[in-house]
Amino acid sequence: MTAHVFVDDLDAPRLHDDDRHHLARVLRLKLGELVTVSDGCGRWRSCRFGPELEVDGDIVDDPAPSPPIGIAFALSKADKPELAVQKLTEVGADTIVLVRAERSVVRWDDERAARGRARLRRVAREAAMQCRRSRLPTVDGPISFDEALRLPGASLADRGGRTPTLARPTVLVGPEGGWSEQERAAASDAGVPAVGLGPHVLRAETAAVAAGVLLAGLRSGLVAAGSV
C-alpha cells in the first residue's frame, strides 16, 4: 500500500525530517517507490521517494465532504484525548474540539492548553497519514461549555436523546461523570437537542468515537437515515 505524507508545497514537495525518517527507517521505502503527498487541504499528488521527492503525477483535488462533521468532547485524563483524536481522524471527523465541562477532572491552564493542542494536532496528522486522508481535521480548544453550545449544528450526547442526524452534525460529548443538570438546562435553553449513542453507558473516549462513526456512516450512506 502506498505511503502517504503531508508537505507544505505540492508544487515543490519536500519531506519533513521526521517524515523522511519514518518512510526510510520505519516503512523501509526503497528509492523510486511511490508515495502520495498532500497539503492537508484536500489536494494531493504522487511522487517517487528518494533524496528528493520526484513528482510523478498531477495534483488531484478531492472535494470536501458535506456536511462537515464535528465532535467536541470534554477534557479527560491520561492518554484518552489522544486516543479519541486518533480514532476520530481515522473515521473522518473534520473538526475536533476540546471542551471544559463542569465535571471534567482535568483542567488546563493556558500553557498546558497550548502544549496539549500541539500534541493532539501531531496525533491527528500521524493518524491522517496512516489512514491516507487528504484533509487534516482541525483540533482546537479547550473552549467553555457555553461556547460549545454555539458550535454550528450542535447537539448534546445524552442517554435518552433522539437519533443522531446530519441536520445536527456536531456532537458534544461529556466527561466520565456525564453532563451536569446545569449544562443540560443550558443546552435546552439554547435549543440544542440531546442525541443518543446507544443503550449502554460508554466511556467518554468511546462515546466521542461512537458519535464520529455514526455521523460518518450517515454522511457516506453506509448508515441509512433513521436506522441508527
Summary of the structure (lengths in Angstrom):
residues: 228
radius of gyration: 19.2
end to end distance: 32.9
largest distance: 60.2
contacts: 720
relative contact order: 0.15
helix: 33%
strand: 24%
